[in-house]
Amino acid sequence: MARYKVIPAALPDAEVIDWAELKDQYEQGSIDLLVVLGPTASGKTKYAVALAQALGNAEIISADSRQVYRGMDIGTGKDLCEYGDIPYHIIDIADAGDQYNVYEFQQDFLKAYQDIRSRGMIPILCGGTGMYINAVTAGYDFRSKSALSESREPNTRPGFPQKPYFIGTLVSREVRNERIDRRLDERLKEGMIEEIDSLIKKGVSPEKLISYGLEYKFITLYLIGELSLEEAREKLAIAIHQFAKRQMTWFRGMERSGVRIHWVEV
């Protein structure tokens, strides 16, 4: 059987963004939301915090589907110390074991977004959950049964941003996977297993934790005896690699739909 070499898709070209110019554009009204997106381990949170600090009057809205849960800290990589004195929103707003969804995120985003702008601050949406990002920038209307198929660019729904500026954090697949593996081992040492075990002891069912995916799925399978620790670590690393690839596929799909993403190297 013939074997073919798989050639990875070419990375988009990196840009250098003038943050002072971004602030000017926001103040002039040509931008009404800054969006920092990227796959896991690409440095998006660090970039968003640095951007917020440089702007001097910005706040960050998280677009991460699992960082909304209290008590799920190490496994979701909250790293709240990274934010320093930058205010953040939509983190730790639901109990572990709840089922938070994209519609709830859309409503929580709208409240945070309007509050930030009402105080003269600049909102920065930062995260890697593509559907959450699209839900607030592409006009998802969950009052319609065909909400996803009726999404549009830009968003014309009242109150939501109309002129978002998208920044993507760029990293090669090789470097990204190295970071993922290193970060996974660090989180295991930091107590990720103990964190998930404590959630089970507090009454969060293993089935619910497994439904959260990735770290919570494989570590729970280890804790209930279905996988060895070595098997859990190996399967988890592969799953995170695949997840990061799917994230990039989503973001490149946004570009194909007409969204301009300004990619930067972090």
ZIJOZI-V185804 format. One record per residue. N is the residue number from 1. PSI is psi in whole degrees, -180 to 180 (* if undefined). Layout:
BEGIN
n->N psi->PSI
n->N psi->PSI
END
This chain:
BEGIN
n->1 psi->131
n->2 psi->143
n->3 psi->137
n->4 psi->139
n->5 psi->128
n->6 psi->121
n->7 psi->117
n->8 psi->148
n->9 psi->141
n->10 psi->141
n->11 psi->148
n->12 psi->159
n->13 psi->141
n->14 psi->147
n->15 psi->165
n->16 psi->120
n->17 psi->131
n->18 psi->107
n->19 psi->-34
n->20 psi->-38
n->21 psi->-37
n->22 psi->-44
n->23 psi->-41
n->24 psi->-43
n->25 psi->-38
n->26 psi->-46
n->27 psi->-28
n->28 psi->-11
n->29 psi->3
n->30 psi->-11
n->31 psi->138
n->32 psi->5
n->33 psi->134
n->34 psi->133
n->35 psi->122
n->36 psi->114
n->37 psi->164
n->38 psi->166
n->39 psi->167
n->40 psi->145
n->41 psi->23
n->42 psi->-3
n->43 psi->20
n->44 psi->-40
n->45 psi->-44
n->46 psi->-41
n->47 psi->-45
n->48 psi->-39
n->49 psi->-44
n->50 psi->-41
n->51 psi->-46
n->52 psi->-42
n->53 psi->-39
n->54 psi->-38
n->55 psi->-34
n->56 psi->-17
n->57 psi->51
n->58 psi->155
n->59 psi->153
n->60 psi->133
n->61 psi->121
n->62 psi->137
n->63 psi->61
n->64 psi->122
n->65 psi->-13
n->66 psi->-18
n->67 psi->-3
n->68 psi->-19
n->69 psi->131
n->70 psi->142
n->71 psi->-6
n->72 psi->76
n->73 psi->-57
n->74 psi->-45
n->75 psi->-30
n->76 psi->-6
n->77 psi->43
n->78 psi->-44
n->79 psi->52
n->80 psi->-21
n->81 psi->-23
n->82 psi->-27
n->83 psi->-22
n->84 psi->-125
n->85 psi->13
n->86 psi->121
n->87 psi->145
n->88 psi->159
n->89 psi->158
n->90 psi->41
n->91 psi->137
n->92 psi->50
n->93 psi->-5
n->94 psi->153
n->95 psi->143
n->96 psi->132
n->97 psi->-20
n->98 psi->169
n->99 psi->89
n->100 psi->144
n->101 psi->175
n->102 psi->-32
n->103 psi->-44
n->104 psi->-39
n->105 psi->-43
n->106 psi->-43
n->107 psi->-40
n->108 psi->-37
n->109 psi->-47
n->110 psi->-42
n->111 psi->-47
n->112 psi->-43
n->113 psi->-49
n->114 psi->-36
n->115 psi->-46
n->116 psi->-47
n->117 psi->-32
n->118 psi->-23
n->119 psi->11
n->120 psi->17
n->121 psi->164
n->122 psi->123
n->123 psi->134
n->124 psi->116
n->125 psi->125
n->126 psi->127
n->127 psi->-179
n->128 psi->5
n->129 psi->97
n->130 psi->-39
n->131 psi->-35
n->132 psi->-43
n->133 psi->-46
n->134 psi->-36
n->135 psi->-29
n->136 psi->-8
n->137 psi->-14
n->138 psi->7
n->139 psi->28
n->140 psi->127
n->141 psi->102
n->142 psi->1
n->143 psi->-15
n->144 psi->141
n->145 psi->-22
n->146 psi->43
n->147 psi->-46
n->148 psi->-38
n->149 psi->-16
n->150 psi->12
n->151 psi->152
n->152 psi->158
n->153 psi->129
n->154 psi->179
n->155 psi->128
n->156 psi->8
n->157 psi->136
n->158 psi->137
n->159 psi->-25
n->160 psi->160
n->161 psi->140
n->162 psi->-23
n->163 psi->63
n->164 psi->150
n->165 psi->118
n->166 psi->129
n->167 psi->127
n->168 psi->134
n->169 psi->123
n->170 psi->132
n->171 psi->143
n->172 psi->158
n->173 psi->-40
n->174 psi->-48
n->175 psi->-41
n->176 psi->-46
n->177 psi->-36
n->178 psi->-43
n->179 psi->-41
n->180 psi->-47
n->181 psi->-44
n->182 psi->-43
n->183 psi->-37
n->184 psi->-46
n->185 psi->-37
n->186 psi->-41
n->187 psi->-33
n->188 psi->-40
n->189 psi->-30
n->190 psi->-12
n->191 psi->26
n->192 psi->-39
n->193 psi->-45
n->194 psi->-37
n->195 psi->-46
n->196 psi->-37
n->197 psi->-38
n->198 psi->-33
n->199 psi->-41
n->200 psi->-43
n->201 psi->-25
n->202 psi->-4
n->203 psi->0
n->204 psi->125
n->205 psi->146
n->206 psi->-36
n->207 psi->-40
n->208 psi->-42
n->209 psi->-41
n->210 psi->-36
n->211 psi->-21
n->212 psi->-16
n->213 psi->176
n->214 psi->-122
n->215 psi->-42
n->216 psi->-30
n->217 psi->-56
n->218 psi->-35
n->219 psi->-36
n->220 psi->-41
n->221 psi->-33
n->222 psi->-45
n->223 psi->-29
n->224 psi->8
n->225 psi->12
n->226 psi->-16
n->227 psi->150
n->228 psi->165
n->229 psi->-40
n->230 psi->-42
n->231 psi->-42
n->232 psi->-43
n->233 psi->-43
n->234 psi->-47
n->235 psi->-36
n->236 psi->-44
n->237 psi->-45
n->238 psi->-43
n->239 psi->-39
n->240 psi->-38
n->241 psi->-46
n->242 psi->-38
n->243 psi->-44
n->244 psi->-38
n->245 psi->-41
n->246 psi->-37
n->247 psi->-47
n->248 psi->-38
n->249 psi->-41
n->250 psi->-47
n->251 psi->-38
n->252 psi->-31
n->253 psi->-37
n->254 psi->-41
n->255 psi->-41
n->256 psi->-26
n->257 psi->-3
n->258 psi->0
n->259 psi->130
n->260 psi->115
n->261 psi->126
n->262 psi->104
n->263 psi->136
n->264 psi->151
n->265 psi->132
n->266 psi->*
END
